[in-house]
């Protein structure tokens, strides 16, 4: 069984920072590409950024507008993937998900394995 689990969400003030984590059950994330996505109720899911397997750790941004504030990385084992979010804005409020298709290369669509999501709320 493959399952992804996100953690690290919460409520922060505008301009604050959060670091989200993605880990796997029944899956070694170091062998797979992992993408971060977010979704606001009533809107379509948006891709943020992806990192390929640890053979390359190539980073692909799904939205260039987020490059200056959101960064993706892995821990020393490669089995935990982080999303560092800085200078957060109210528009960043959403449920954040990590996902994979079990492949080594980043893709935005056709990902079959997702976590349940973690809520990020940016407000005063």
Buried (B, 14 or more C-beta within 10 A) or exposed (E): EEEBBBEBBEEBEEEBEBEBBBBBEEBEBBBBBBBBBBBEEEEEEBBBBBBBBBEEBEBBBBEEEBEEBBBBEBEEEBBBBBBBBEEBEEEBBBBBBBBBBEBBBBBEEEBEBBBEBBEBBBEE
